């Protein structure tokens, strides 16, 4: 939730994708991640 756009770009996520993920977290909705996105977030 506290990831900045600069951090997201560094690991390979687009700015738009980051905002969509943050919105889903705020709304407490289910987050379905693809393998590539999940792998990028695990790198952190």
PDBQT receptor file of N, H, CA, C and O in Angstrom, charges set to zero:
ATOM      1  N   UNK A   1       0.821  -1.191   0.000  1.00  0.00    +0.000 N 
ATOM      2  CA  UNK A   1       0.000   0.000   0.000  1.00  0.00    +0.000 C 
ATOM      3  C   UNK A   1       0.868   1.259   0.000  1.00  0.00    +0.000 C 
ATOM      4  O   UNK A   1       0.457   2.295  -0.524  1.00  0.00    +0.000 OA
ATOM      5  N   UNK A   2       2.045   1.176   0.575  1.00  0.00    +0.000 N 
ATOM      6  H   UNK A   2       2.378   0.335   1.001  1.00  0.00    +0.000 HD
ATOM      7  CA  UNK A   2       2.894   2.363   0.662  1.00  0.00    +0.000 C 
ATOM      8  C   UNK A   2       3.915   2.450  -0.471  1.00  0.00    +0.000 C 
ATOM      9  O   UNK A   2       4.863   3.231  -0.391  1.00  0.00    +0.000 OA
ATOM     10  N   UNK A   3       3.726   1.647  -1.533  1.00  0.00    +0.000 N 
ATOM     11  H   UNK A   3       2.955   1.013  -1.597  1.00  0.00    +0.000 HD
ATOM     12  CA  UNK A   3       4.649   1.679  -2.660  1.00  0.00    +0.000 C 
ATOM     13  C   UNK A   3       4.442   2.948  -3.481  1.00  0.00    +0.000 C 
ATOM     14  O   UNK A   3       3.309   3.329  -3.776  1.00  0.00    +0.000 OA
ATOM     15  N   UNK A   4       5.529   3.589  -3.843  1.00  0.00    +0.000 N 
ATOM     16  H   UNK A   4       6.450   3.280  -3.604  1.00  0.00    +0.000 HD
ATOM     17  CA  UNK A   4       5.437   4.791  -4.667  1.00  0.00    +0.000 C 
ATOM     18  C   UNK A   4       5.478   4.405  -6.140  1.00  0.00    +0.000 C 
ATOM     19  O   UNK A   4       5.819   3.275  -6.488  1.00  0.00    +0.000 OA
ATOM     20  N   UNK A   5       5.131   5.348  -6.991  1.00  0.00    +0.000 N 
ATOM     21  H   UNK A   5       4.854   6.266  -6.708  1.00  0.00    +0.000 HD
ATOM     22  CA  UNK A   5       5.165   5.080  -8.432  1.00  0.00    +0.000 C 
ATOM     23  C   UNK A   5       6.596   4.828  -8.903  1.00  0.00    +0.000 C 
ATOM     24  O   UNK A   5       6.821   4.054  -9.833  1.00  0.00    +0.000 OA
ATOM     25  N   UNK A   6       7.546   5.473  -8.270  1.00  0.00    +0.000 N 
ATOM     26  H   UNK A   6       7.364   6.102  -7.514  1.00  0.00    +0.000 HD
ATOM     27  CA  UNK A   6       8.953   5.265  -8.629  1.00  0.00    +0.000 C 
ATOM     28  C   UNK A   6       9.374   3.830  -8.314  1.00  0.00    +0.000 C 
ATOM     29  O   UNK A   6      10.067   3.196  -9.109  1.00  0.00    +0.000 OA
ATOM     30  N   UNK A   7       8.959   3.324  -7.164  1.00  0.00    +0.000 N 
ATOM     31  H   UNK A   7       8.395   3.839  -6.518  1.00  0.00    +0.000 HD
ATOM     32  CA  UNK A   7       9.265   1.936  -6.802  1.00  0.00    +0.000 C 
ATOM     33  C   UNK A   7       8.596   0.960  -7.760  1.00  0.00    +0.000 C 
ATOM     34  O   UNK A   7       9.200  -0.035  -8.160  1.00  0.00    +0.000 OA
ATOM     35  N   UNK A   8       7.359   1.243  -8.125  1.00  0.00    +0.000 N 
ATOM     36  H   UNK A   8       6.869   2.052  -7.801  1.00  0.00    +0.000 HD
ATOM     37  CA  UNK A   8       6.623   0.370  -9.037  1.00  0.00    +0.000 C 
ATOM     38  C   UNK A   8       7.300   0.307 -10.396  1.00  0.00    +0.000 C 
ATOM     39  O   UNK A   8       7.431  -0.771 -10.975  1.00  0.00    +0.000 OA
ATOM     40  N   UNK A   9       7.727   1.443 -10.904  1.00  0.00    +0.000 N 
ATOM     41  H   UNK A   9       7.620   2.319 -10.434  1.00  0.00    +0.000 HD
ATOM     42  CA  UNK A   9       8.408   1.476 -12.198  1.00  0.00    +0.000 C 
ATOM     43  C   UNK A   9       9.735   0.723 -12.122  1.00  0.00    +0.000 C 
ATOM     44  O   UNK A   9      10.156   0.100 -13.096  1.00  0.00    +0.000 OA
ATOM     45  N   UNK A  10      10.388   0.781 -10.969  1.00  0.00    +0.000 N 
ATOM     46  H   UNK A  10      10.046   1.287 -10.177  1.00  0.00    +0.000 HD
ATOM     47  CA  UNK A  10      11.674   0.109 -10.797  1.00  0.00    +0.000 C 
ATOM     48  C   UNK A  10      11.526  -1.412 -10.904  1.00  0.00    +0.000 C 
ATOM     49  O   UNK A  10      12.404  -2.075 -11.456  1.00  0.00    +0.000 OA
ATOM     50  N   UNK A  11      10.443  -1.968 -10.390  1.00  0.00    +0.000 N 
ATOM     51  H   UNK A  11       9.730  -1.430  -9.941  1.00  0.00    +0.000 HD
ATOM     52  CA  UNK A  11      10.247  -3.418 -10.461  1.00  0.00    +0.000 C 
ATOM     53  C   UNK A  11       9.498  -3.845 -11.712  1.00  0.00    +0.000 C 
ATOM     54  O   UNK A  11       9.373  -5.043 -11.969  1.00  0.00    +0.000 OA
ATOM     55  N   UNK A  12       8.996  -2.897 -12.498  1.00  0.00    +0.000 N 
ATOM     56  H   UNK A  12       9.098  -1.924 -12.289  1.00  0.00    +0.000 HD
ATOM     57  CA  UNK A  12       8.379  -3.236 -13.770  1.00  0.00    +0.000 C 
ATOM     58  C   UNK A  12       6.865  -3.137 -13.823  1.00  0.00    +0.000 C 
ATOM     59  O   UNK A  12       6.254  -3.634 -14.770  1.00  0.00    +0.000 OA
ATOM     60  N   UNK A  13       6.243  -2.509 -12.836  1.00  0.00    +0.000 N 
ATOM     61  H   UNK A  13       6.739  -2.105 -12.067  1.00  0.00    +0.000 HD
ATOM     62  CA  UNK A  13       4.794  -2.308 -12.859  1.00  0.00    +0.000 C 
ATOM     63  C   UNK A  13       4.486  -0.925 -13.417  1.00  0.00    +0.000 C 
ATOM     64  O   UNK A  13       5.215   0.036 -13.171  1.00  0.00    +0.000 OA
ATOM     65  N   UNK A  14       3.410  -0.842 -14.162  1.00  0.00    +0.000 N 
ATOM     66  H   UNK A  14       2.818  -1.623 -14.362  1.00  0.00    +0.000 HD
ATOM     67  CA  UNK A  14       3.027   0.461 -14.692  1.00  0.00    +0.000 C 
ATOM     68  C   UNK A  14       2.350   1.285 -13.595  1.00  0.00    +0.000 C 
ATOM     69  O   UNK A  14       1.859   0.753 -12.599  1.00  0.00    +0.000 OA
ATOM     70  N   UNK A  15       2.343   2.575 -13.808  1.00  0.00    +0.000 N 
ATOM     71  H   UNK A  15       2.742   3.007 -14.616  1.00  0.00    +0.000 HD
ATOM     72  CA  UNK A  15       1.718   3.498 -12.864  1.00  0.00    +0.000 C 
ATOM     73  C   UNK A  15       0.227   3.196 -12.741  1.00  0.00    +0.000 C 
ATOM     74  O   UNK A  15      -0.327   3.192 -11.641  1.00  0.00    +0.000 OA
ATOM     75  N   UNK A  16      -0.408   2.946 -13.866  1.00  0.00    +0.000 N 
ATOM     76  H   UNK A  16       0.042   2.948 -14.759  1.00  0.00    +0.000 HD
ATOM     77  CA  UNK A  16      -1.839   2.638 -13.894  1.00  0.00    +0.000 C 
ATOM     78  C   UNK A  16      -2.144   1.360 -13.114  1.00  0.00    +0.000 C 
ATOM     79  O   UNK A  16      -3.111   1.307 -12.355  1.00  0.00    +0.000 OA
ATOM     80  N   UNK A  17      -1.318   0.335 -13.302  1.00  0.00    +0.000 N 
ATOM     81  H   UNK A  17      -0.532   0.378 -13.919  1.00  0.00    +0.000 HD
ATOM     82  CA  UNK A  17      -1.528  -0.931 -12.604  1.00  0.00    +0.000 C 
ATOM     83  C   UNK A  17      -1.377  -0.751 -11.094  1.00  0.00    +0.000 C 
ATOM     84  O   UNK A  17      -2.131  -1.338 -10.318  1.00  0.00    +0.000 OA
ATOM     85  N   UNK A  18      -0.420   0.049 -10.686  1.00  0.00    +0.000 N 
ATOM     86  H   UNK A  18       0.193   0.526 -11.316  1.00  0.00    +0.000 HD
ATOM     87  CA  UNK A  18      -0.224   0.327  -9.264  1.00  0.00    +0.000 C 
ATOM     88  C   UNK A  18      -1.461   0.988  -8.672  1.00  0.00    +0.000 C 
ATOM     89  O   UNK A  18      -1.910   0.605  -7.592  1.00  0.00    +0.000 OA
ATOM     90  N   UNK A  19      -2.016   1.978  -9.368  1.00  0.00    +0.000 N 
ATOM     91  H   UNK A  19      -1.651   2.290 -10.245  1.00  0.00    +0.000 HD
ATOM     92  CA  UNK A  19      -3.201   2.668  -8.858  1.00  0.00    +0.000 C 
ATOM     93  C   UNK A  19      -4.405   1.735  -8.787  1.00  0.00    +0.000 C 
ATOM     94  O   UNK A  19      -5.214   1.838  -7.865  1.00  0.00    +0.000 OA
ATOM     95  N   UNK A  20      -4.532   0.822  -9.758  1.00  0.00    +0.000 N 
ATOM     96  H   UNK A  20      -3.875   0.739 -10.508  1.00  0.00    +0.000 HD
ATOM     97  CA  UNK A  20      -5.633  -0.150  -9.723  1.00  0.00    +0.000 C 
ATOM     98  C   UNK A  20      -5.502  -1.079  -8.529  1.00  0.00    +0.000 C 
ATOM     99  O   UNK A  20      -6.493  -1.381  -7.864  1.00  0.00    +0.000 OA
ATOM    100  N   UNK A  21      -4.289  -1.535  -8.252  1.00  0.00    +0.000 N 
ATOM    101  H   UNK A  21      -3.484  -1.290  -8.792  1.00  0.00    +0.000 HD
ATOM    102  CA  UNK A  21      -4.067  -2.412  -7.102  1.00  0.00    +0.000 C 
ATOM    103  C   UNK A  21      -4.367  -1.698  -5.790  1.00  0.00    +0.000 C 
ATOM    104  O   UNK A  21      -4.994  -2.268  -4.896  1.00  0.00    +0.000 OA
ATOM    105  N   UNK A  22      -3.919  -0.448  -5.678  1.00  0.00    +0.000 N 
ATOM    106  H   UNK A  22      -3.410   0.014  -6.404  1.00  0.00    +0.000 HD
ATOM    107  CA  UNK A  22      -4.172   0.312  -4.459  1.00  0.00    +0.000 C 
ATOM    108  C   UNK A  22      -5.665   0.544  -4.249  1.00  0.00    +0.000 C 
ATOM    109  O   UNK A  22      -6.149   0.505  -3.118  1.00  0.00    +0.000 OA
ATOM    110  N   UNK A  23      -6.391   0.785  -5.335  1.00  0.00    +0.000 N 
ATOM    111  H   UNK A  23      -5.998   0.817  -6.254  1.00  0.00    +0.000 HD
ATOM    112  CA  UNK A  23      -7.832   1.003  -5.239  1.00  0.00    +0.000 C 
ATOM    113  C   UNK A  23      -8.530  -0.261  -4.749  1.00  0.00    +0.000 C 
ATOM    114  O   UNK A  23      -9.429  -0.186  -3.912  1.00  0.00    +0.000 OA
ATOM    115  N   UNK A  24      -8.126  -1.417  -5.263  1.00  0.00    +0.000 N 
ATOM    116  H   UNK A  24      -7.395  -1.478  -5.944  1.00  0.00    +0.000 HD
ATOM    117  CA  UNK A  24      -8.725  -2.672  -4.825  1.00  0.00    +0.000 C 
ATOM    118  C   UNK A  24      -8.434  -2.939  -3.356  1.00  0.00    +0.000 C 
ATOM    119  O   UNK A  24      -9.282  -3.465  -2.636  1.00  0.00    +0.000 OA
ATOM    120  N   UNK A  25      -7.233  -2.576  -2.911  1.00  0.00    +0.000 N 
ATOM    121  H   UNK A  25      -6.544  -2.148  -3.496  1.00  0.00    +0.000 HD
ATOM    122  CA  UNK A  25      -6.881  -2.764  -1.504  1.00  0.00    +0.000 C 
ATOM    123  C   UNK A  25      -7.748  -1.870  -0.625  1.00  0.00    +0.000 C 
ATOM    124  O   UNK A  25      -8.237  -2.315   0.413  1.00  0.00    +0.000 OA
ATOM    125  N   UNK A  26      -7.944  -0.618  -1.025  1.00  0.00    +0.000 N 
ATOM    126  H   UNK A  26      -7.547  -0.257  -1.868  1.00  0.00    +0.000 HD
ATOM    127  CA  UNK A  26      -8.760   0.308  -0.249  1.00  0.00    +0.000 C 
ATOM    128  C   UNK A  26     -10.207  -0.149  -0.165  1.00  0.00    +0.000 C 
ATOM    129  O   UNK A  26     -10.854   0.006   0.870  1.00  0.00    +0.000 OA
ATOM    130  N   UNK A  27     -10.717  -0.714  -1.260  1.00  0.00    +0.000 N 
ATOM    131  H   UNK A  27     -10.191  -0.839  -2.102  1.00  0.00    +0.000 HD
ATOM    132  CA  UNK A  27     -12.108  -1.167  -1.294  1.00  0.00    +0.000 C 
ATOM    133  C   UNK A  27     -12.279  -2.562  -0.716  1.00  0.00    +0.000 C 
ATOM    134  O   UNK A  27     -13.393  -3.084  -0.676  1.00  0.00    +0.000 OA
ATOM    135  N   UNK A  28     -11.176  -3.178  -0.265  1.00  0.00    +0.000 N 
ATOM    136  H   UNK A  28     -10.271  -2.754  -0.297  1.00  0.00    +0.000 HD
ATOM    137  CA  UNK A  28     -11.166  -4.515   0.322  1.00  0.00    +0.000 C 
ATOM    138  C   UNK A  28     -11.756  -5.551  -0.622  1.00  0.00    +0.000 C 
ATOM    139  O   UNK A  28     -12.497  -6.438  -0.198  1.00  0.00    +0.000 OA
ATOM    140  N   UNK A  29     -11.422  -5.435  -1.914  1.00  0.00    +0.000 N 
ATOM    141  H   UNK A  29     -10.820  -4.715  -2.258  1.00  0.00    +0.000 HD
ATOM    142  CA  UNK A  29     -11.867  -6.400  -2.909  1.00  0.00    +0.000 C 
ATOM    143  C   UNK A  29     -10.791  -7.463  -3.101  1.00  0.00    +0.000 C 
ATOM    144  O   UNK A  29      -9.640  -7.275  -2.709  1.00  0.00    +0.000 OA
ATOM    145  N   UNK A  30     -11.176  -8.569  -3.702  1.00  0.00    +0.000 N 
ATOM    146  H   UNK A  30     -12.111  -8.722  -4.021  1.00  0.00    +0.000 HD
ATOM    147  CA  UNK A  30     -10.213  -9.624  -4.005  1.00  0.00    +0.000 C 
ATOM    148  C   UNK A  30      -9.236  -9.141  -5.067  1.00  0.00    +0.000 C 
ATOM    149  O   UNK A  30      -9.615  -8.462  -6.022  1.00  0.00    +0.000 OA
ATOM    150  N   UNK A  31      -7.988  -9.502  -4.883  1.00  0.00    +0.000 N 
ATOM    151  H   UNK A  31      -7.681 -10.053  -4.107  1.00  0.00    +0.000 HD
ATOM    152  CA  UNK A  31      -6.959  -9.135  -5.846  1.00  0.00    +0.000 C 
ATOM    153  C   UNK A  31      -6.494 -10.406  -6.528  1.00  0.00    +0.000 C 
ATOM    154  O   UNK A  31      -5.919 -11.287  -5.888  1.00  0.00    +0.000 OA
ATOM    155  N   UNK A  32      -6.739 -10.500  -7.815  1.00  0.00    +0.000 N 
ATOM    156  H   UNK A  32      -7.206  -9.784  -8.334  1.00  0.00    +0.000 HD
ATOM    157  CA  UNK A  32      -6.289 -11.636  -8.603  1.00  0.00    +0.000 C 
ATOM    158  C   UNK A  32      -5.082 -11.201  -9.415  1.00  0.00    +0.000 C 
ATOM    159  O   UNK A  32      -5.195 -10.383 -10.328  1.00  0.00    +0.000 OA
ATOM    160  N   UNK A  33      -3.935 -11.753  -9.078  1.00  0.00    +0.000 N 
ATOM    161  H   UNK A  33      -3.843 -12.418  -8.337  1.00  0.00    +0.000 HD
ATOM    162  CA  UNK A  33      -2.699 -11.370  -9.742  1.00  0.00    +0.000 C 
ATOM    163  C   UNK A  33      -2.276 -12.443 -10.735  1.00  0.00    +0.000 C 
ATOM    164  O   UNK A  33      -2.431 -13.637 -10.479  1.00  0.00    +0.000 OA
ATOM    165  N   UNK A  34      -1.750 -12.012 -11.852  1.00  0.00    +0.000 N 
ATOM    166  H   UNK A  34      -1.624 -11.042 -12.060  1.00  0.00    +0.000 HD
ATOM    167  CA  UNK A  34      -1.166 -12.933 -12.824  1.00  0.00    +0.000 C 
ATOM    168  C   UNK A  34       0.208 -13.348 -12.312  1.00  0.00    +0.000 C 
ATOM    169  O   UNK A  34       0.754 -12.715 -11.408  1.00  0.00    +0.000 OA
ATOM    170  N   UNK A  35       0.761 -14.394 -12.880  1.00  0.00    +0.000 N 
ATOM    171  H   UNK A  35       0.318 -14.908 -13.614  1.00  0.00    +0.000 HD
ATOM    172  CA  UNK A  35       2.054 -14.912 -12.428  1.00  0.00    +0.000 C 
ATOM    173  C   UNK A  35       3.162 -13.878 -12.525  1.00  0.00    +0.000 C 
ATOM    174  O   UNK A  35       3.986 -13.757 -11.618  1.00  0.00    +0.000 OA
ATOM    175  N   UNK A  36       3.185 -13.133 -13.623  1.00  0.00    +0.000 N 
ATOM    176  H   UNK A  36       2.516 -13.231 -14.360  1.00  0.00    +0.000 HD
ATOM    177  CA  UNK A  36       4.263 -12.152 -13.816  1.00  0.00    +0.000 C 
ATOM    178  C   UNK A  36       4.174 -11.016 -12.798  1.00  0.00    +0.000 C 
ATOM    179  O   UNK A  36       5.194 -10.601 -12.247  1.00  0.00    +0.000 OA
ATOM    180  N   UNK A  37       2.974 -10.514 -12.545  1.00  0.00    +0.000 N 
ATOM    181  H   UNK A  37       2.145 -10.851 -12.992  1.00  0.00    +0.000 HD
ATOM    182  CA  UNK A  37       2.789  -9.438 -11.567  1.00  0.00    +0.000 C 
ATOM    183  C   UNK A  37       3.152  -9.932 -10.177  1.00  0.00    +0.000 C 
ATOM    184  O   UNK A  37       3.818  -9.229  -9.417  1.00  0.00    +0.000 OA
ATOM    185  N   UNK A  38       2.713 -11.139  -9.845  1.00  0.00    +0.000 N 
ATOM    186  H   UNK A  38       2.172 -11.709 -10.463  1.00  0.00    +0.000 HD
ATOM    187  CA  UNK A  38       3.016 -11.712  -8.539  1.00  0.00    +0.000 C 
ATOM    188  C   UNK A  38       4.527 -11.863  -8.356  1.00  0.00    +0.000 C 
ATOM    189  O   UNK A  38       5.057 -11.575  -7.282  1.00  0.00    +0.000 OA
ATOM    190  N   UNK A  39       5.206 -12.306  -9.387  1.00  0.00    +0.000 N 
ATOM    191  H   UNK A  39       4.776 -12.540 -10.259  1.00  0.00    +0.000 HD
ATOM    192  CA  UNK A  39       6.657 -12.481  -9.306  1.00  0.00    +0.000 C 
ATOM    193  C   UNK A  39       7.367 -11.149  -9.100  1.00  0.00    +0.000 C 
ATOM    194  O   UNK A  39       8.354 -11.073  -8.368  1.00  0.00    +0.000 OA
ATOM    195  N   UNK A  40       6.865 -10.099  -9.744  1.00  0.00    +0.000 N 
ATOM    196  H   UNK A  40       6.063 -10.160 -10.338  1.00  0.00    +0.000 HD
ATOM    197  CA  UNK A  40       7.473  -8.785  -9.598  1.00  0.00    +0.000 C 
ATOM    198  C   UNK A  40       7.290  -8.246  -8.177  1.00  0.00    +0.000 C 
ATOM    199  O   UNK A  40       8.198  -7.625  -7.624  1.00  0.00    +0.000 OA
ATOM    200  N   UNK A  41       6.122  -8.484  -7.595  1.00  0.00    +0.000 N 
ATOM    201  H   UNK A  41       5.385  -8.988  -8.044  1.00  0.00    +0.000 HD
ATOM    202  CA  UNK A  41       5.882  -8.012  -6.226  1.00  0.00    +0.000 C 
ATOM    203  C   UNK A  41       6.662  -8.817  -5.203  1.00  0.00    +0.000 C 
ATOM    204  O   UNK A  41       7.023  -8.292  -4.150  1.00  0.00    +0.000 OA
ATOM    205  N   UNK A  42       6.925 -10.071  -5.492  1.00  0.00    +0.000 N 
ATOM    206  H   UNK A  42       6.632 -10.497  -6.348  1.00  0.00    +0.000 HD
ATOM    207  CA  UNK A  42       7.696 -10.909  -4.578  1.00  0.00    +0.000 C 
ATOM    208  C   UNK A  42       9.144 -10.436  -4.508  1.00  0.00    +0.000 C 
ATOM    209  O   UNK A  42       9.806 -10.624  -3.488  1.00  0.00    +0.000 OA
ATOM    210  N   UNK A  43       9.643  -9.825  -5.584  1.00  0.00    +0.000 N 
ATOM    211  H   UNK A  43       9.105  -9.673  -6.413  1.00  0.00    +0.000 HD
ATOM    212  CA  UNK A  43      11.035  -9.351  -5.610  1.00  0.00    +0.000 C 
ATOM    213  C   UNK A  43      11.320  -8.355  -4.484  1.00  0.00    +0.000 C 
ATOM    214  O   UNK A  43      12.458  -8.241  -4.029  1.00  0.00    +0.000 OA
ATOM    215  N   UNK A  44      10.315  -7.651  -4.046  1.00  0.00    +0.000 N 
ATOM    216  H   UNK A  44       9.390  -7.743  -4.416  1.00  0.00    +0.000 HD
ATOM    217  CA  UNK A  44      10.530  -6.654  -3.012  1.00  0.00    +0.000 C 
ATOM    218  C   UNK A  44      10.894  -7.348  -1.739  1.00  0.00    +0.000 C 
ATOM    219  O   UNK A  44      11.122  -6.693  -0.722  1.00  0.00    +0.000 OA
TER     220      UNK A  44
